Amino acid sequence: MDFSEDEIQRYARHILLPEVGGTGQETLLKARVLIIGAGGLGSPLALYLAAAGVGRIGLVDDDVVDLSNLQRQIAHVTARVGHAKVESAAEAMRALNPGVTVDCHNIRLGPDNVRELVRGYDIVCDGCDNFATRYLLADACVLERRTLVSAAVLRFEGQLSTFRPHDGGPCYRCLYPSAPPAGMVPSCAQAGVFGAVTGVMGTLQATEVLKEILGIGEGLSGRLLVWDALAMRFHTIRLSRDPDCRLCGEHATIHDLSGHAPAAASAAVHGAACGHEAMAPS
């Protein structure tokens, strides 16, 4: 690929890295990444992917910017309160790097549209705020053989993993076979979230996405990273594929999305008012 002078200057620090180089930067420029949620996790994730030169980035969110978002959702600014989150985030991304293409999907995610959306991208990033959407997305990624990079935050804690069952790794349902009972896990609106925690986890999520695109380093497939910000302690939990998993196991029973009720599955993504508002307990 022949880089323009502007591209050489913009991506110089990447090109200097032996693990990236010109070939890797070309790979990034050709990559397609879908982000579900333009909020706490989606903001740093989208900005760093745009800065890195990921060629096409899709944003899915049907919410608008609220003043209460600005404590953590750094892709948005006070002047854009009331604007669609996907448009607000896209404006920030294009200002940072006009060379990337941003697809704005100002829609609710549901069983009628999720597989087509997922199919159009190479890697999918989960930043939704409810279990119905999260399980819908996880199922769609397995059915469409797409890598899912999933992060979660609540209060002072974050979690991150990559799910690649099409390459032999566990899927999301291997870790959490089904959603917890309603009310078991509080939302960020109920329990709160430390704003900078979403920034760290969204940035870690972006790092894992870029590594997946480039095929470098050790990914998080088969591992769950857990961060306790108050103690400043990271630890990693090994994950195994469940042979009895209903989604990716030897005798899987989930072969389509018919088990997802349209009304529940189309619950607002809301840009992850705090990233994964419905973070499963560690």
N, C-alpha and C positions, 0 to 999 in steps of 0.2 A: 504494500500500500504506500502511495506517495502522500506523505503528510504535508499540509500547508505549513508555511512559516509560523503562522499563529498556533497551529496544533503542536508543532515541535516545541514552541516556547511554553504553551499551556501545560503539556504533558511531560515536560523535560525530566521532572523528578521521578516519574514512573519509568520513563525510557532508560534512565540510568540504572535502574534496578535489574540485575541479571535475571531475576525471577519473572520480570514483566517484559522489559525491552520493547522494541518496536512491534514485534509480533504479538506480544501480549496486549499492547495498547490497541492494536488493530482488532484483536478479539473483543476487547471491551466495547469498541465503537460499533461492532456488529451485534452485540448482545441485546436481548430483549428481556426486561424484568417487569413483573407486575407487582404493585404494592397495594395491599388491601388495607385501607385506612390512612388518612393524611393527617394524623394527629401526633400524639406524644412520641411514638416510635417512628411513625411514617415521616415526620418532619426531618430529623437528622438523617434517616435512611435515604430519603429522596434527595436531600441536598448533597450528601457524600457520593451517591451514585451518579448524580449529575456532574459533580465536580470531577469525578474519575473518568468521565467520558463514556458512560454506558449509553449506547446509541439510541435506544428506544425504551422509555419508561412509562408504564401505565399506572394511573392512580385511580382507585375505586373508592368513592365515598359519597354519601348523599346528604351530608350534614353541612351546616354553615358555621363560619367562625364566630365564636362567642368570647366575650371578654374573659370568662373563666378559663379559657383554653390557653391564654397567653403566658401563664406561669410555666409552661413546659413545651408548648407546640411552636417551636421557634421558626417554622416556615411561614408563620402568619404574623401580621403586625396590627396595631390598633386601628390603623386607617382602613383595614379590610374586614373589620368586624361586620358580620351580616352577609359577607360574600360567601359563595360556595367554596368549601375547603379545597376541592381539587383545583379550582381556578386560582385560588390564592397561593397554594403550594406551587403550581405550575409557573406562576409569575415569578416567584422567588428562584425557582430552578432555572428558568430561562435567563434571568438577570445574572445568575452565577455562570451559566454556560449556554450561550445561544446556539451552540452546535448540537445539542441533544434534542430529540423529538419527545414531547410529552403528550401522551394520550390521556385526556380527561374523561373519565367515566363517572358522571354525576348520577349514579343509579344505586338502587338497593340490590345487594347481592342475593340471588335466590337460585333455586334448582333449575329454573328456566333459562338462566343466562350464565351461570358460573363456569360450566364446562367449555363453552365457546370462548369466554374470556381467558381462561387458563390455557387453552389450546394455542392462543396467539402469542404466548411468551415462553421463554426458555426456563426461567426460574420465577417462583412465586414467593412473596413475602407476606407473612401473616401479621397484621397489626389491628385486628378487629376487637370488638369490645363485648362480645356475648358468645355463649357456648353454641348456640344454634348456628351462627355464621361460621364459627371456628371449625366445627365438625363437618359442616357442609363443604368448606374449603378443603379440609384435609381429605375428605372422601374424593372430591373432584380431582385433586392432584394425583392421588393414587390411580384413579380410573384413566387419567390422561397421561400418566407416566411423567409427571413433572416434579422436579425437586422443590420442596417446601422448606423455607427458612423461617422459623417461628420463634418469636420472642414474647416475653410477658413481663409485666411490672405490677407491683402493688406495694403501697407504702414505701419501704426502704429496700425492697428485694426485687431482684430480676432473675429471669430464666431465659435460656436460649438453647435451641437445638436445630439440627437440620435433618429432614426426613427424606430418605431416598430408597424406598422399598423396591423400586424398579432396578436398583443396583445391589439388592440383597440386604439393605439396612432395614431397621424397624420403621413402621409408620406411626403417625400420631396415636392411633388407636391401640398400638402395641403398648404405648406408655399409659394412656388413659382410655380404656375401652369404651367408656360412656361418660356422659356429662354428670357431674355431681348433682344431688338434689337441689332444687331451687332454694336460694337463700343461704346455702352452705358457704359459698365464697362471696364476700362482699364486693361491690363495685368500688372504683376509685372515688365516685361521688359520695359513697357511704363511708369508706375507710380512709380516703386521702391518698396522695402520692407525692413524694419528694421530687420536684420538677427535674432536677439534674439527673436523677436515676433513669428517667426515660431517655435522656440524651446519651448517657453511657450505653444503655442497652441498644438503642437505635443505631449507635455508631458501631458497636460490636456486631450487630446484625448486618450492617453494610459491609463490614470487613469479611464476614463469612460469605456473603453473596459474591463479592469480588473474588475471593479465593475459589469459590465454586466455578465461576466463569473462567478463571485463568487455569484452574486445575493445579493449584500450588498449595503447599503446606498440608497440614492435617486438618480435615474438616470435622464438623461436629456430628456427622452421621453416626449413630450408635452411642452418643454421649449427650448428657444434659448438663449444661453449665449453669450453676446457681451462684448468684452474687448477693451477699449481705452487705449493703452499703454502710450500715452503722458500725459494723465490726471491720469493714474493709477486708472482707474475706471471700475468696472465690473457691469453690470446690466443684469437682466434676463427678457425675454419677454415670456409670456404664449402663447402657440400655441394650437389651437383647430383643431380637425379633420373636414375637409370640407365634408359635406354629398354629395356635388355635385362634388367631386374630380373625375377627369377622370380616375385616377389610382386605388384608394381604396374606392371610394364612393359607395353609394347604387346602382347607375346605371352606374358603371364604363364602359368606352368604350375602355380602353387599356387592352387587354387580351394577347398580345404577343408583340414582338419587331419589328413587321413588319413596324412600323412607323418610325423606325430609319434607315436613309440612310446609307448603308455600308461605303461609302467614308467619310461622316461626322463623323459617330460614331467611326470610326477607327482612328480619329485624334490622334496624338501621346499623350500618357499620360505624357511623359516627367517628371515623378517623381515630379510633382508639382514644377516647377522651383521656386515657392515660396509658395508651399502648394497648396491652391486653388487659382490659378491666376485669375479665373473668379468669384471672390466672389460677391455674390449678395449684393446690397446696404442695409444697415440697416435702 
